[in-house]
Amino acid sequence: MLPWKRVLRPLTALLLTAAVAALPTAAHAASAPSTGWNDYTCKPSAAHPDPVVLVHGTFANSTDNWLVLAPYLEARGYCVFSLDYGQLPGIPLIYGLGPIDKSAEQLQAYVDKVLAATGATKVDLVGHSQGGMMPRYYLKFLGGAAKVDTFVGIAPDNHGTTLDGLTKLLPYFPGAEDVISATAPGLADQIAGSAFLTKLNAGGDTVPGVHYTVIATRYDEVVTPYSSQFLSGSDVHNVLIQNLCSVDLSEHALLGLSDRIAFHEVANALDPAHATTTNCLSALS
């Protein structure tokens, strides 16, 4: 084994361990009483007939990623649900690390569960980071387009990421991508140019019948360049948050965790018939 590979394996393990430590609320979330959402007795209203399924990002989980957005949508009359996906053996509390095509299969099963519980015919999907990209596989290859009305991606890595160019160094370290793929395949799938992303984006970014919205921030330091997040298609609304509020400094994580301007735009996407202007004041609404 090359010497650098002896270093890369423990470094990757350290990254996963650090991610667990960086989520101080995760252990509490796992043992806490049921959140206000994920109520399988919730019946969608005539005003909001589609349940909303929230799809977390890499290193996140179904609770921590949505501590602000889920109550925000509930207060607006939506039935709200969230799932965990992509867990690796021996890695507790954090998810989104497994092969993304398998994660999409988990989403497929979860959507069917929500539809059966609520009696709805379609859901809306809202995802952050990987969760704003992974459902596209479900829509394109697993029949999801027939069961989804609107899909909103917040800071999604739709065309992968270079991590500010760091991934461009991988070819200089033979076998590096193999190590990452073996340790955390969900990370390898998100590298710009991966086989997964090549398959996902071949033949077009979108599928007919689904309304797409992408919300990005100029200050995203994880999905780079930020413009790679945007989709092309006939039913796509691409939003740069700074075009709505120039003083919004949210980066990748905050855009999905707590940015009320982004959340206002999510609400507009879910209910376009009653959309209102999104601007800096939307953070107060």
Secondary structure, 3 states (H helix, E strand, C coil): CCHHHHHHHHHHHHHHHHHHHCCCCHHHHHHCCCCCCCCCCCCCCCCCCCCEEEECCCCECCCHHHCCHHHHHHCCCCCEEEECCCCCCCCCCCECCCCHHHHHHHHHHHHHHHHHHHCCCCEEEEEEHHHHCCHHHHHHHCCHHHCEEEEEEECCCCCCECCCCHHHHHHHCCCHHHHHHHHCHHHHCCECCCHHHHHHHCCCCCCCCCEEEEEECCCCCCCCCHHHHCCCCCCEEEEEHHHHCCCCCCCHHHHHHCCHHHHHHHHHHHCHHHCCCCCHHHHHC
